[in-house]
């Protein structure tokens, strides 16, 4: 088939709508053939023939449609529309089809529905020409590079959790009459001597591998605390270096007003976040008469600190936590700021390496502040902050910013991560139709029984009606390749994950105090010698013997000491650093799991 065919004739250059209007005025005797052909720009002889077809044929649509040659599409317009909607539905559920999978699905549809097709039966796939034509006929489809989304985020971003967040946000904004200058968002990000993403470069066509110079195979990660407001303002960032002793030259060339902190792990800690929060109070001018709203994620340094809650209440700062695993959609910094910052930082690192190539120098901790400062100044524009808050529906407050299509990813599972999660994240499911929900208010001790009517709907889009006429005579796309549905109905219990709540309210503080009072630190010890007969994964065994200070270690994610931890731990198989199983995203009951941390991967 000639894929770049250029038409050599103007036959049937009229539109079907023009032909339809011309036929109707002739049938209704409003115009003659000659006048109608001139008015609607259609051939008179074709108009006369199609009027005759319209009057004699039982199928009126044949008089309006047009087609050239003997070649017809394998699927009619209705069938292609259903196939397009199936593709969109799978993509919204994070199970998008590749071009090869779509070609294979088209072949199976044609075979099982006994449709005439020119597809080759040897490879059991439709041809590339059919794919190109299908994509051309439906311009709303395109071939995209997907972004990896975890299963926790897919199930966590649901209507229940998002609806509760916007309800709390609306109540706070209306109660305290907040404006754009009183709403802020804070989050941490990691920058490294070796940037995560690399920009595309121009290279010789046909080369199998194209490289670019980096400072090392694996760089050191520095945590940056970033805060921006809905009015376009930015607070000077705080940089946390993985060091024991601080040096003044670490912050040379950094963003104006920024400062450096040190910690052996390089990760945010509770005491470091309290230092940042004290400066945030001064930056935001928060007071009891000028309330300020601070939006943050559910990290333990934000949600499990009584000192932070007390300082916020005294200073007039309202802390509102995002729902678990929803920051990729709800947090303005993640939606509109972090990606441009990463791109600008990568460009600055490449530029620095090119300028110092003759000296054989590489980027170290002492150059990161200056490189980050240049990238931060480029990324921290007023329009970026304002558009990010608007895109997430936080300011102006818009609880309908997300439609039903945005929540389709959570439809692949029945896990409910909404109001049923308390500080201890306890979810009691007693029956498939009845859920016992523990009320977070201490004054209400009885359980609330919620009846849930389960609907056994077949997989498909929301507008597919069960009593609708089948477009495909035998098998539809969702019958050949059903939409995946998870059988898991309970959420993974995580004691370290926050919840959607106003952290400075008394109910949450009382609940957190009660949880801390009930949790008793348990001592434990670990084996200092590896056994070659066992797997590389090493777990700690809880005993009643105290842990010696010379063998105590900190979680490489959250920094909590092992001596005061009550959770399971796992060791990286490469660098031998330790981490909580929950922080590493590994099930504590999985005895065969192996961990390779982000630093090693």
N, C-alpha and C positions, 0 to 999 in steps of 0.2 A: 504494500500500500504506500502511495506517495503521501508522506506526512506533511509536507509543505506545499500542498496543492493550491494553485491559484485559479480561481474561476475565470473562464473565458467567455462567459455569457451572462446576460442580465435576466435570464428567465426566472420567473417566480421570485422576483426581488420585492414583491409586495408582502405586507404583513398579514397574518391571519385575522387580526382585528379589523383591518381595512376591508378585507374580503367579506367578513361577517357583516359589517355595517352596510356594505354595498348590496349584499344578498337580501338583507332584511328590508331595505328601502324599496327594492324591486318587488319583493314578495308582497309587501304592503301597498304597492302601487303608488308610492310617493314620488318616485322618479322612474324614468325610462332607463334602458340599458346604457345608452350612450351618455346620458347625463350623469348617471351613477358611476360609470367607469371613469369619467373625467373628474368627478368630485372626489372620489376616494383613491384615485391613481392606481386602478387595476385594469388589466386588459379586458376589452369588451367581450371578445369571444370566450374567454375563460369565465367571465361573469355569467354569460348566458348558459354555458354548460353546467356550471355549479348551481345555478338557480334550478335547473331541471333536476339535478341530483337531489337538491334539498326538498323539492316537492314530491319526488317519486320514492326516495329512499327512506327507510324507517330510521336509520341512524343519521341524525341531522349533523353530527360533528364531522362526518366525512366530507361535507360540502365546504367546511371552513379550513380543514387541515391541508397541508401541502407537503410534498416530498418529491425528491429528484431521484431518478434511476430506480433500479430494482433492489438496491441494498437498503435494508431496514435495520433499525436498532434491535438488539436481542430482546431487550425489555421495553415495554411501553412506558409512557410518561408516568403513569400511576405507580408502576412497579419500581421505576428508578427513584421516585420520590420516597417510597417506603424504604428502599435500600439506603438512600442518603440519610434519612432520619435514624435508621439503625446504626449507621456509622457514627453519627453525632452522639447518639445515646451511649455507645460503647466508649467513645472518647471522653465524654463527660464522667463516666464511671471509672476512668483511668485504665481502661482496657482497649485502647485505640488499636485499629487494624493497620498493619503495614501494607505496602503496595502488593507484596506477594500474597498476603492473606486475603486481601480484597479480590485479587484475581482468582484465587482458589475458591472463594465463596461464590463469585459470579459463575464459575464453571458448575459448581454443585447446584446452584439455583436453576440454571438452564437445563441440566440433566434431570433433576428430580421433578421439574415442572413440565418436562417434555416440550421444551421450547427449541425452535430451530436456531442453531448457532454455528459460527465458523471456528469455534475454539478447537485446539488440538487436543486429542484424547490421550496423547502420549504422556505429557507432563501434567495433565489434569488441572490446567490453569487457563484463564482467559489471556489473550495476547496483550502485548504492550499497547498496541494500537487501540484496543477497546478501552484500556485504562486511560490513555491520553484523551480519547474522545469523551469518556465519562466525566473526567475532571474538567474538561473544557465546557461541557454542557451544564455543569454545576459549579459556577464560579465561587460559590461560598465554601467550597472545599479546597484545601491546599495541603501539601506535604510539609509537615512541621517536625522539628526536633523536640521531643517531649522532655519535660523536666522531671527528674526523679522525685516522687512523692511517697512518703512512707505510709504504711497501712494505718498507723496510728493517726496521722493527719487526715487520711481519707475518711476514717470513721468518726474522728473527733469533730470535724467541721460539719455539724448537723444543725437543723433548724431549732432544736430545743436549746442547745448550748448558745448558739448565736442570738436567738431571741431573748434569752435571759440576759445576755451581756448588754444588748441595746436597751432593754427595759431598765436595767440599773443605770446605764449611761444617761438615758432620758430623765430619770428621776433626779439624778445629781445635778444635771444642767439646769433643770427647771427649778429645783429647790433653792440653789444658790445663785441663780441668774448668771451663770458663767458666760464669759465671752471667749473669743479666740485667743486672747492674750493670757488666759488663765488655764489653758489646756495644754499639757505636755506629754510626750512619750519618750521613754528611756529604754535602751536595750544595749546589749553587749555584742561586739563582733570581734573576730580574730583576724589579725594581719600578720603576715609572715615575711621572712626574708625572701621566700620563694612564693610569689603570688599564686593563688588558686587557679585563676583563669588567665588565658593567654589570648591576645588579640590575633586576628587573622593577618597573615602577611602574604605578600606577592612572591611566588616562587615559580620555578620551572615546571611547566606542565609535564606530567608523566612521572614525576619523582614519587617514589613510594613513601618516603619519610622526609618530613621537613621539621627541623629542629630550631630551637632558640636558646640563647645562653641564659642560664640561671645561676644564682649564687651557690647553690648546693642541691643535693638530691632531696634533702628534707630540712627545711628551715625551722627556726625557733618561732613559736607563736606568741604574739603580744596581744593581750586583751585591751580593747578600747571601749570605754563607756561613753555612749553618745546620747544626747538629749536634744530634741527639737520641739518647738511649739507650733500650735495651729495657726499662729499669726505670722509664721515665717522666721521666727527667731531661733538661734542655736546657742546652746550653752557650751562653753569651752570643754573639750573632751578630757577624760582622764585615761592615761595609758598605764597599764600594769605589765611590768617586765618580769620575766622568769629569772629573778636574781635574788640573792640574799641581802646585798648591800646596794644602796642607791648611789648614783653618781650624777652630778649636775649636768654633765654633757649628754646624758641620755635624752633630754628633752630639747636639745639645741635644734632650732629650726622648726619646732612644732607649731601647731596652730596657736594664735594669740590667746593667752590666758590659760592654756592647757598646763597640766602638771603630771608628774610621773610618780607612780607607786611601785613597790616591788613585792614579790612573793615567790617562793621557790617554784611553785607550780605555774605561775603566770596567769592563773584563773581568778575570777572575781570571788571575793570572800565577804563574809558578813561584815567584818570590821572595815574593810575597804569600801564597801557600799555605804556604810554609815558615814564615812569621811566624805564621800561624794555627795550624800544626801544633805549634809550640813552646808555645803557650798550651793547646792540647788535651792535651798531655802533663801539664801541671800540673792541668788540670781533671779528667782521668780517673784521676790518680794512678798512671799506668802505671810499671812497673818490671820488672826481670828476674824478680822473685819474684811480681809481680802483672801477668800478661799481660792485654792489652786488645786486642780485635778491632775494627778500624775498617773498615766497608764503604763503598766508594766506586765511582764510575763510571769509565769508561775514558778520561776526558779526559787530554790529553797532560801537563797539569800534575800529574796524579796518577800516571801510569804510566810516564812517560819521564824521571823525575828520579832520578838516582843519589843526590843529596844527601838527598832525602826517604827513600829506602830505607835509607840508612846511619843517619839519625837515628832512624828507626822501629826498626831492629834494636838500636841502642844503648839506646833507651828502653823496649824490651819491648812495642812496638805491632805487632800483626800486621795487615798490609794485605791485604784480600781484594777483588778487583775483580769487579764484576758482568759478566755476559756482554754483548757488544755489542747494543745496541738492545733490551734487556730491562728497563730500569729502570722503564718504565711499569707493569710487573707485579711486579717483584722488589724495588724500592727502597721502603722504608717511607715515606720523606719524600714521594715522588711519589704513593704510593697513598693515604696518609691525612692528610698535613699541608699540602701546597702549595695545594690547592683551598680549604680553609677560610681559610687565610692570605690568599689572593687576594680572597675574598669580604669578609672583615673589613676589609682594606685599602681596597677600593673603597667600602665604607660610610663609613669614616673620611674619605676624600677628599671624598665628597659632602657629608658633614656639615660639614667645614671650609669648603668653598666656599659653602654656604648661610649659615654664620655670618658670613662676611666678604664677602658679596655687596654690601653697601652701601659697602664700601671699594674695590670693584673690584680685589681682590687675587686672585692665582692661586697655585697650588702651585708652588714652586721647590725647588731642592736643599736649601735650608735648612729647609724644613718636612717633608721626607720622613722624616727620622729620628723625629720625634715622632709622625707619623701611623703610620709602620710600627711604632713601639713599642707603641702602643695595640692595633693589630691583632695583633701578635705575642703580647702578653700574653693576649689572648682565645683565640688558636689553640693556644698551647703548654700544653695541659692534659695531665695524666698519662694519662688514659684514651685520648687521641688517640694518644700514642706507643705505649702498650701494645697497643692494638688494631691499629695499623699494622704492628707487628712480628709480631703473631699472624696478620694477614690475608695476609702474604707468606710465612708458614711459616718465618721466621728464628728467632723465639723465641716459644714453644717450637719447636724444630727439627721441621719436618714436611715431608718431601720429597714427600709425596703431596697437598699442598695444591691442586695443579692436576690436573685430570682430562683425559681424552682430548679432551673438547670444547674445552678452552682452547687446544689446540695445532692446531685445525683450520685456523686462518689460515695456518700455515706449510705446510699440505698443498697449497696452491695453487701451490707452487713446489718444485723439487727441489734448491734451494740448501742446502748444508750449512754452517752457521756454527759447528759444534761444535769438536771436538778438532783439526780440520785447520788451525786458524789459529795461526800462530806470531807472534813479534814483528814479523816482516816480512810476515805474512799471505800466505804462499805456499801455494797449493793446486794440486797437479799432478794432473790427471785424465788417465789414459792410456787408459781404456776405460770403456764404460758399466757394466761389471760389476766392474771392478777399480780401486781408488783407491790411489795411492801417497801415504802420509802421512808427512811429515817429523817425526821424533820430536824433541821439544823437549829431551830429556836429552842433553847433549853426549857422555856415555859410550856412548850407543847411536847409532852412525853409520849402521847399515843401515836401510833403509826397510822399513816394515811394510806388507805387502800385505793389504788387507782386501777380502774377497769380499762383494759386495752382490748379493743376489738381488732383481732387480726384478720386481715384480708388476704386470701390466697389468690393473689393476682399472678397471672403469667408474666414472665419477663417482657419488658417492652416499655415504650414511651408512655407518658401519662395520658396522651390523647388517643391511644389505640383502644378502641372500644371492643368489648368482647362480642357484641352482637353485630359488629360492622362486617360488611361483605369483604371476603378475603380477596386481596389483590393478586396474590400468587395462588394458582389453582390447587396446588398440592402442598408445597412446603415453603414457608416464609423464611426470611433470614434468621429471625430469632429462634425458629424451630431447628434449623440446620446447625447453627452455632449459638446456643443459649447464652444469655447474659449471666456471667458468674454471680453466684450468691453464696456468701459465707454462712456456714452453719454455726459459727460462734456467736453466742448471745450475751456473754458477760464480758465486761471490760477487765483488762489486766490491772490488778490492784497495785497501786503505786503510792507509797506513803510520802514520797518526796515531791509529788506533783501538786501544784496549786489548783485552785478552782475559781470559777467566776464569782467574785464577791467583792464588796467594798471592804478592804482590809482594815480600815480605820474605824469601822462600826463596832459597837460593843458586842453584838452576837458573835462575830468572827473572832474577836480577841478572846472572849470567854471560852469559846470552843478550842482555840489554840492553846490557851492556858491549861484547859482540862486535858488536852491530848498530851501536852508536855509533862503534866503531873502523873499521868497514867503510864507513860513510857519509862521503863527502868533500864538504865544502861547495863548491858551485859558484857562481862569480860570475855576475852577470847584470845587464842594464840594460833599461830600458824607454823607450819613446818619450814625450817630454814634450809633444808636439804632436799634436792630434787631426787625423785626416784625414777630411774631410767625405764622401769617397767610400766610406769603409769603414763597417762597422757600429759601433754604440756599444760593443760589447764590445772591450776592449783586453787583449791578452795580452803578457806579457814574453818577450823573446827572450834565450836564454842565450848569453853570449859569454865570452870569457876576460878581458875588461876589468873591473877592480874597480868596485864601485858607490860612488858618491860619497855622503858622509854627509848632504848637504843634500837628496837625493832619496830617501833610504831611508824606507820606510813599514812599518807594522805591520799584521798581519792584524786586521781588525775583530772576528774571532771569538775567536782564541786569543792574539793579541798578539805572535806571533813576527815578528821582523824579516825583511824581504825579503832582506837581504844574507847571511843565514845559511841561507836556505831552499833546498830542492832540489825543491820541488813546484811545480806550475803555479799561476798566480794569475789572478784575474779582477777587473774593476773594476765597481762598482755603476753602473748607467746613470743614476742620479739624483743621488746625493750624491758620486760619484766616489771613494769609499773603496775600498780594496783588501782582498782576502781570498783565502785558499787555495781552490782549486776543491774540495778534499775537505771543507773546513770548510763551504763553501756548499752542498754536496750536488750539485755539478755535475760531470759527466764531463769530464775534462781533454781528451779526444779530440773532444768535441763542439764544432765550430768555429762553430756557429750559435747557441749558447746565450747568453742574456742574464740578467744578475743584477739583481734588485731586493732589496736587503737588508731585514732585519726592521725597521730604523729607518725606511726609506722606505715599506714596505708597511703 
